Amino acid sequence: MEQSVVSSATLIRAGFNHISRAIKDAARLNDTLETARANGYDCAWSVTDFLEWSRYAADPDSALWHVADISHKLCSTEHEGIAQLFFGGDEDEISRVIAICGVSDFLGRFLTSEISLLAEVLEGAMPRLDMPVDTHAKYDQQVQTLRMTYWRNILHIVADDAMSANPLDIQPVVSKRMSTLIDATLRSALIIAQQKVPNSNGCKFAVFAMGKLGAEEINYVSDVDLVYLVDKTEDFSGDLIAVGTHIGSTLQAVCSAIIPGVTAPSLWDIDTALRPEGKAGALVRTVESAKVYYTNWAENWEFQALLKARFVAGDDDVARDFENLIHPLVWSASSRKNFVYDCRAMRRRVEEHIAMDHKDREIKLGKGGLRDVEFTVQMLQLVHGRTDEHLHTKNTLESLKVLAHRGYVNREQAHDLSEDYRFLRVLEHRQQLWNMRRTHLFPKISSGSDSIDIFTRTRRISDIELAQNSDILRLARSLSLTPRQLVERFDSVRRQVRQLHMDIYYRPMLPNISQMSDDDITLTEEAMRARFESVGFADPEAAMRHVHVLTSGISRSSRINQILLPTILLWIGNGQNPDMGLMMWRRWVETYGGSGPYLGFLRDSPTALKRMCHVLANSRYLSDAIMKSPESVTWLGDESLLAPRSSESLHKRTDMMLQRFADSQTEFSTLLRALRRREIERVGLGWMSSVISSQDALKAMTRVYDVIIDAALEWATAKICADEQLDFPLSRMAVIAMGRYGGEEINFSSDADLMLVYEAHEGSEDIEARQFAQKQAELLREVLSGFAGTEQKLDLDMDLRPEGKNGPIVRSYASYSEYYASWSQTWEKQALLRARFAAGDKELGQRFINDIANPIRYNCGKLTEQEINSIQKLKARMESERLPRGVRNDRHIKLGKGGLSDVEWTVQLLQLQYAYQWEELQTTHTLDALDILERREVLCQHDAKILRHTWKLCTDLRNASFLWSGRVSQADIIPDDYFDMGGIAVCLGHSAHRGLQFMDDIIRTMRKCREVVNRLFYGA
């Protein structure tokens, strides 16, 4: 052999990567060819020819390795006819072998082991799709023949594919040929299965292809999605479902199981998870049974899946009945409630479940992948196919052509999406071919770039890394690209697919820009209405009017809306109430979009815009709040601004108010309440945006209450001194927080339970001090709870004071001390468990807690039976008397069975019984007390878990209910309406339109809690 034939330079120019191994393989091939000549074969090609012909092989190293093996085997076996064909082959014939071995290591090995198949590859014979079953042969022989026929056809398809100058052009043909091959294989496999299963003659069996096979766009290696339908003949006797299941199971074994005596590789796995009830359902069903399921129980995504259903094998009558059943169901599916939303939610869940290290490599399921193309096309078909029968097609590319022809997608978009789809399918095919293994992953690129989000950042990789990546090299060569070009195109295609979905589905919904170019489309009014309905708008005409107004004219806001609205419609459509969301967006734009920086800020901050859309479609309270404080939209783009403010920061604000408005009660009161509203808004936005936790939100709201009550008291004190020309206050006052306020568990809609305690200032008479304190209390209530401007008041609830509503509003320190020492009742001891100094004179407040409250609540010793009974009776009376009229006792979050009061009273009862023993139990916080009771084994882990979960759920439920409705009166009531329940669920982070399921979860949780409370609190 001449040195130049196998020199390193020659191999490098030919595209070889593993040079040292290639030199050895070339020498081995050359030796074999010399031996063949010596044995009398007419060798028409040489190693030099091979190197020239392999220049376009996907992996020339693999091709050389396998061709050398094949040559060696032909020289050492009795295959003279095949050997002569091979050694005497011309460029076209040998190139087919090189192409197969270069694109698939698996098929190279398979050809080597099944050398008899080489003749068909060399001759380029057309595949034989007729697969007659020899009914006289044994079962294993039938399966062996079927599988070998399948693989023989695969070799033909792969050879044509790998030899193609433009694999994107031939990709639809490849998928069609693969689908036709699998159809034929299934028909033969069904015959084999029916022959093997006893009593199968009486069972009419039909096989429907779903998914990619149903659309005739199957991959080389893919699960084959099937659904089985059965019926019985008139003379059938026996268990139809059992026989049908046996046939279906045997059919699957023929295709994929390991069968003794069968040496041919298995074909593919059969997936029947798209059948009614999925994997939990029967493997086979009658058409009537399927009708009952699809009519009553099927979820929306199942009708999307049925779009691809296609009869491939079995009984024609059963197939016809099933087709007649599903056709009207599929093409009316988009009118089902929340159809597009549910399908979109399923798509999002698929994306979210992709492993982190796979997210940027997923060709099929990832962002901008094949599923995005298919989803876009299918949604358009299902939405507009109700009235346009031309769209009743299954294949993705064919459907895209029809959509463009019928005016639902413009020609340029259809061309781009088709090109992107075929590129991604070729990548998928080439990745699968190498090992004939089901995969949808792009090759691992580098350790530092696989986890980036290519939709927001540019990938940074070196050419050296790419040159050393054999998988990337092979894939790039198969597409006639350089490795860098391949990676860049993979990234750009996915970005374009994601953008095309927005442009295709949402941009035509903007009527004022639908004529921007000659190729843009104009939807008919009916098609426009259908598309708005599909997004989730209950009143599509109103939504269309909003969009028309927002995009009309040449103003700055209309131009920005033309850019933003497709995305806004998508994000608002993900909410519970898109109609409210779009209406509030229009109101906000009309108020603040014409001038100022806020609309431009949202244009430049996708994070802020997405959060705002989420709020507008799911929270009436926060939507109204944003209308009052437009600068709050800037908080949405900066998580630090959504974080709750510290007490110091809040005090700085109130100190400024105290200085500026010492003489104006109305202005001071309005600003103080506005501060509360703004901080509720800040905390609410942070909570709904998942920036802060539920516990952080409760503590943040408590801080706000502490600061504004402290400021109101300070203002009232200064005001009285100024009006009465006093040099100093005649009394010192402290505010003692009670109830949930004392426990630092304030909800967005909570009032403030508190007590007021005063003490005469040195040199003041008791009667003067009492009168001064009464004026302080009165003015405090006026500032926070009286009429003042448009801001919502803060209700001060003082019913937990000594003697309740019959007692004085404010008491002296000495009066409190005497009362609790001599006259306090058991319920008042319980109420003091939450007592906490909140505002006013700190020394007085802490002295009250340490010297009055603590001895009463913590050092009372073990409760007597009479005291326990009094607490139980009071709780029972509250449940029967304090529930609002017309509200069921399992529908009230606070007072209902299994609600907040059940958990809190149970914990407080145990605190009264055990807090004198354990100082750590002397806490005002419900969850802290629960943790300690569990740790001290007063509560078992099971009971503590239920009580803790219920308390957290109900607390969050109150917050979410207020944010959703904006009404304090509804915050404690679990709505019977599933729509409102769904809105509350979204505020808690659940998907929209899940009100029924969420309500079931709540009722179940509260029922379990009540069982625990009955046992622990009532002793039942």
Buried (B, 14 or more C-beta within 10 A) or exposed (E): BEEEBBBEEBBEEBBBBBBEBBBBBBBBBBBBBBBBEEEEBEBBBBBBBBBBBBEBBBBBBBBBBBBBBBBBBBBEEEBEEBBBBBBBBEEEBBBBBBBBBBBBBBBBBBBBEBBEBBBBBBEEEEBEBEBEBEEEBEBEEBBBBBBBBBBBBBBBBBBBBBBBEEBBEBBBEBBBBBBBBBBBBBBBBBBBBBBBBEBBEBBBBBBBBBBBBBBBBBBBBBBBBBBBBBBBEEEBEEEBBEBBBBBBBBBBBBBBEEBEEBEBBBBBBBBBBBBBEEEEBBBBBBBEBBBEBBEEEBBBBBBBBBBBBBBBBBBEEBBEBBBEBBEEBBBBBBEBEBBBBBBBBBBEEBBEEBEEEBBBBBBBBBBBBBBBBBBBBBBBBBBBBBEBEEBBBBBBBBBBBBBBEBBBBBBBBBBBBBEBBBBBBBBBBBBBBBBBEBBBBBBBBBEEBBEBEBEEEEBEBEEEBBBEBBBBBBBBBBBEBBBBEBBBBBBEBBBBBBBBBBBBBBBBBBBBBBEEEEEBBEBEEEBBBBBBBBBBBBBBEBBBEBBEBBBEEEEEBBBBBBEBBBBBBBBBBBBBBBBBBBBBBBBBBEEBBEEEEBBEBBBEBBEBBBBBBBBBBBBBBBBBBBBEBBBBBBBBBEBEBBBBBEEEEBBEBBEEBBEEBEEEBEBBBBBBBBBBBBBBBBBBBBBBBEBBEBBBBBBBBBBBBBBBBBBBBBBBBBBBBEEEEBEEBBBBBBBBBBBBBBBBBBBBBBBBBBBBBBBBBEEBEEEBBBBBBBBBBBBBBBBBBBEBEEBEBBEBBBEBBBEEEEBBBBBBBEBBBBBBEEEBBBBBBBBBBBBBBBBBBEEBBEBBBEEBBBBBBBEBEEBEEEBBEBBBEBBEEEBEEEBEEEBEBBBBBBBBBBBBBBBBBBBBBBBBBBBBEBEEBBBBBBBBBBBBBBEBEBBEEEBBBBBBBBBBBBBBBBBBBBBBBBEBEBBBBBBEEBEBBBBBBBBBEBBBBBBEBBBEBBBEBBEBBBBBBBEBBEEE
